Structure formats: C-alpha cells, structure tokens
Amino acid sequence: MLPGISGSYWKTFFLPIIVLGTGMAISVAPLTTTVMNSVAQARAGVASGINNAVSRVAGLLAIAVLGIVMLQAFNHALETNLSGLASSIRQSVDQQRTKLAAADLPQNIAPATRAQLRDAIDHAFVAGFRAVMFAGAFLAAGAAICAWWLIKAEADVKTNSEL
C-alpha cells in the first residue's frame, strides 16, 4: 500500500512482490498437501479436481471483486482530482476511465493541463491500487483470525476427547 507515483521499481514494488511470492510458496503447497492427505487414496483424483476447481473459481472471484474495488477507488479519486477542469476536458477523460492509468489524454490541450491530467490519473491509479491492497490485507487478516480460531477449536476438541 505504500508505493507512490515516484520511485524506482526496485525500491517500491520489487521487495513487496518478493514477500508476496514467498507467502504464496509457503501457504499454497502445504494447503494442497493437507487437502490431498485428508482423503483416501481412492478419492485422490476427486480431491485434486475439487481443489483445483475451487482455486480457479476463487481466483476469478478475486479478480472480479478486486477489479470493482480498483475501478471504484480510481473513479472516486479521479473525480476529486479533476474537480477544477473544464467540462470538455473532463468529458474526454470520462470516455477513457476504464483504461485506468493507460488512458489517452486529449491532444488539443495545453501542456500544463496535460501534465495536470496525467498527474491526476497517476494519483487516482495509486489510490485504486492502495484500495485493492488494503482489501487484500483485510481479507488475509480475516483468514488468519479464522484459521487461528478453527485451529484452537480443533485443539480444544482433541483435548476434551482425550479426557
């Protein structure tokens, strides 16, 4: 959530991507192993198919939902940043909103206005990116709390059954 519009790739995005990749490597393989070990050998194919299907559907839902979060945050920030511009310029930018940061700017505007538009679009994209990262962090924290609660509940059940 911290990177802005200035700074190099290596200082702003590379290290968080390494952390994300490491986290995925640490969690995905053990999860698959747990799923596969929880079923009988005769049902391994079915378990693998269900695990893969759930994974794909979760990925599709995440892209769809987080895409909506990104677009809403981008649009809100862009509206705020463009409040003082002429309606003709705003109209041309409105037609490009779905392209997010790749929006084409009108050619027939002054260089200062062009720079202001590019800055507004860049800041709006960063605002959308931060909203998506916040949503991901919130969901990860919620998943960690649920896992802790379920593991604790399972440990309590095992402790009570041993008595």
C-alpha positions in Angstrom: 0.0 0.0 0.0 3.0 2.3 0.4 4.3 2.9 -3.1 3.5 6.2 -4.8 3.9 7.5 -8.3 7.6 8.3 -7.9 10.4 6.0 -7.1 12.1 3.1 -8.9 10.6 -0.3 -9.4 13.3 -1.9 -7.2 12.7 0.3 -4.2 8.9 0.4 -4.3 7.5 -2.8 -5.8 10.2 -5.5 -6.0 10.5 -6.2 -2.3 6.7 -6.4 -1.7 6.4 -8.8 -4.7 9.2 -11.0 -3.2 7.3 -11.1 0.1 4.0 -11.9 -1.7 5.7 -14.7 -3.7 7.3 -16.1 -0.6 4.0 -16.1 1.3 2.3 -17.9 -1.6 5.0 -20.5 -1.8 4.8 -21.1 2.0 1.0 -21.4 2.0 -0.2 -22.9 -1.3 1.9 -26.1 -1.3 1.0 -27.1 2.4 -2.6 -26.4 1.7 -2.7 -28.7 -1.3 -0.8 -31.3 0.7 -3.3 -31.1 3.5 -6.2 -31.4 1.1 -4.7 -34.5 -0.6 -3.8 -36.1 2.7 -7.2 -35.7 4.1 -8.9 -38.1 1.7 -8.5 -41.8 1.0 -6.1 -42.8 -1.9 -9.1 -43.9 -4.0 -10.6 -40.4 -3.8 -7.3 -38.5 -4.6 -8.4 -37.6 -8.1 -11.7 -36.2 -7.0 -10.0 -34.2 -4.2 -7.4 -32.9 -6.7 -10.2 -31.8 -9.1 -12.2 -30.1 -6.4 -9.1 -28.4 -5.0 -8.2 -27.1 -8.5 -11.8 -26.0 -9.3 -12.1 -24.1 -6.0 -8.8 -22.5 -6.6 -9.7 -21.3 -10.1 -13.1 -20.0 -9.0 -11.6 -18.2 -6.1 -9.1 -16.6 -8.5 -11.8 -15.5 -10.8 -13.9 -14.0 -8.0 -10.9 -12.2 -6.6 -10.1 -10.6 -9.9 -13.8 -9.6 -10.4 -14.3 -8.2 -6.9 -10.9 -6.6 -6.6 -11.4 -5.2 -10.1 -14.6 -3.5 -9.0 -12.8 -2.1 -5.9 -10.0 -0.8 -8.1 -12.4 0.9 -10.6 -14.5 2.5 -7.8 -11.5 3.8 -5.9 -9.9 5.1 -9.2 -13.1 6.8 -10.3 -13.6 8.4 -6.9 -10.0 9.7 -6.7 -10.1 10.9 -10.3 -13.4 12.8 -9.7 -11.7 14.5 -6.7 -8.6 15.4 -8.8 -10.5 16.7 -11.8 -12.9 18.9 -10.0 -11.5 22.2 -11.3 -11.1 21.3 -15.0 -13.3 22.4 -17.9 -16.2 20.1 -18.8 -14.9 19.3 -22.3 -11.7 18.0 -20.9 -13.5 16.1 -18.2 -15.7 14.6 -20.8 -12.8 13.3 -22.9 -11.2 11.8 -19.8 -14.5 10.2 -18.8 -14.5 8.2 -22.0 -11.1 6.8 -21.1 -11.8 5.8 -17.4 -11.9 2.1 -18.0 -8.4 2.2 -19.2 -7.3 3.4 -15.8 -3.6 4.6 -15.9 -3.4 3.8 -19.6 -6.0 6.5 -20.5 -5.2 8.5 -23.6 -5.2 12.2 -23.0 -6.7 14.7 -25.4 -4.1 16.1 -27.9 -5.6 19.6 -28.2 -4.9 20.8 -24.6 -2.2 22.9 -23.2 1.0 21.2 -21.9 0.3 22.4 -18.3 -3.2 21.0 -18.4 -1.9 17.8 -19.9 0.6 17.4 -17.1 -2.1 18.1 -14.5 -4.3 15.4 -16.1 -1.5 12.9 -16.2 -0.8 13.6 -12.5 -4.4 13.3 -11.6 -4.7 9.9 -13.4 -1.5 8.6 -11.9 -2.6 9.6 -8.4 -6.1 8.1 -9.0 -4.4 4.8 -10.1 -2.3 4.7 -6.9 -5.4 5.3 -4.9 -7.1 2.4 -6.5 -4.0 0.2 -6.1 -3.9 1.1 -2.4 -7.6 0.2 -2.0 -7.1 -3.2 -3.6 -4.0 -3.8 -1.4 -6.0 -2.8 1.7 -8.8 -5.1 0.8 -6.3 -8.0 0.3 -4.6 -7.2 3.6 -8.0 -7.1 5.3 -9.1 -10.4 3.8 -5.7 -12.0 4.8 -6.0 -10.8 8.3 -9.6 -12.2 8.5 -8.4 -15.5 7.1 -5.6 -15.6 9.7 -8.1 -15.0 12.5 -10.5 -17.7 11.2 -7.6 -20.1 10.9 -6.4 -19.4 14.4 -10.0 -19.8 15.8 -10.5 -23.1 13.9 -7.2 -24.5 14.9 -7.8 -23.5 18.6 -11.3 -25.1 18.4 -9.9 -28.3 16.9 -7.2 -28.4 19.6 -9.9 -27.9 22.3 -11.9 -30.8 20.8 -8.9 -33.1 20.8 -8.0 -32.1 24.4 -11.6 -32.8 25.6 -11.8 -36.2 23.8 -8.5 -37.3 25.4 -10.1 -36.7 28.9 
